[in-house]
Amino acid sequence: MPTDRPIIVVGCPRSGTTMLQLMLHAHPRIAIPPETRFMLAVYRERREFGDLAVPENRRALARRIVDRQDTRFCDLGLDGDDIVERITAGPGTLGSALGTIFQRYAARFGKPRWGDKRPAYLHNIDILLRLFPDAQFINIVRDGRDCVASLKEMSWHRKDIYATVAAWARAVDDARRAARRLGPQQWHEVRYEDLVSDPHGRLAAMCAYLGEEYDPAMAEPSAVAEVAVPSFKTWHALTHAPVTTQRVQSWQTRLDPEEIALCEAALGSRLLAGGYELSGTIRPAPAELLRYGWTAVPQRLAPARRGLSRAASRLRPSRDLAYVPGMVLPQRGPSEPQAAGDRIDAGQP
């Protein structure tokens, strides 16, 4: 049976999330837009709009999304005034307001199913589930050494080597927790290396998870790159070329020996668990490991904070969040006070 469950693509930055976005967008039933910035932003700001069962409050929310340049709504190619009217006339939940935007993006391509992609969603799974309880997540994993090497070369990446290594470790740890929590009906994982070496096989398995028929066009994401990747994102230039294994293990020439040593000392167990072999390089100096350890402390504390957030959310349930297409919720009382569960982690792009 065809489904319209939202599809959420996550992964550490520079792990292939944009390539995967394009592969899914090439499917005749699925549309995944360029990366936006409004989902987590309006979740954080939602209390400013009051009760979303009130149409004028939904109008104010919609105007905030379409008028702010930092949300990247402009990259979707949609009519802002049309979106405002559709959200105003739609169901009174935040998830439905957001879903309306993605539905219209899918309709732009004549497709019935939509999704979204952003690496930061990996650290905000609880929020995505509150907005879209039946969403299907796809996590792409890449060798941490290749992710670190690629991130180092990005003009927008300003973290040092220690924080960059810690970011990959955290992405892996958060993905493991999400996989245990959600199970195979709502969480699917694919390795970047497997996807580029066997795109047809891996994408067919992905479609089986999504409940969709596989289409060979998905293995040629460059065919849709022009319409689904904004031209200013020059760091995604390779998405305009055929799928290749050229970047697999490129860390061997893109990282210096000290960086490789730090990666393998800090990430070794995670790399091995992911099926990646270690080079057997020398162990870094104790001072390097100590500096990394201090940098990684906030990453290790994040799961405990999220656990408290989930508990707070259960105590203060919000009825104005979940995506309910085609359904208008009844009027309710004033919005609940902001819960600890509303904390957003924007540690990744």
HELIX and SHEET records of a PDB file:
HELIX    1   1 THR A   17  HIS A   25  1                                   9    
HELIX    2   2 PHE A   38  GLU A   45  1                                   8    
HELIX    3   3 ARG A   46  PHE A   49  5                                   4    
HELIX    4   4 PRO A   55  ASP A   67  1                                  13    
HELIX    5   5 GLN A   69  THR A   71  5                                   3    
HELIX    6   6 PHE A   73  LEU A   76  5                                   4    
HELIX    7   7 GLY A   80  ALA A   89  1                                  10    
HELIX    8   8 LEU A   94  ARG A  108  1                                  15    
HELIX    9   9 PRO A  119  HIS A  123  5                                   5    
HELIX   10  10 ILE A  125  LEU A  131  1                                   7    
HELIX   11  11 GLY A  144  LYS A  152  1                                   9    
HELIX   12  12 ILE A  161  LEU A  182  1                                  22    
HELIX   13  13 TYR A  192  SER A  197  1                                   6    
HELIX   14  14 PRO A  199  LEU A  210  1                                  12    
HELIX   15  15 PRO A  216  ALA A  219  5                                   4    
HELIX   16  16 PRO A  221  VAL A  224  5                                   4    
HELIX   17  17 ALA A  225  ALA A  228  1                                   4    
HELIX   18  18 THR A  234  HIS A  240  5                                   7    
HELIX   19  19 TRP A  251  ARG A  254  1                                   4    
HELIX   20  20 PRO A  257  ALA A  273  1                                  17    
HELIX   21  21 PRO A  286  LEU A  315  1                                  30    
HELIX   22  22 ALA A  340  ASP A  342  5                                   3    
SHEET    1   A 5 ILE A  30  ALA A  31  0                                        
SHEET    2   A 5 ARG A 113  LYS A 117  1                                        
SHEET    3   A 5 ILE A   7  GLY A  11  1                                        
SHEET    4   A 5 GLN A 136  VAL A 141  1                                        
SHEET    5   A 5 TRP A 187  ARG A 191  1                                        
END                                                                             
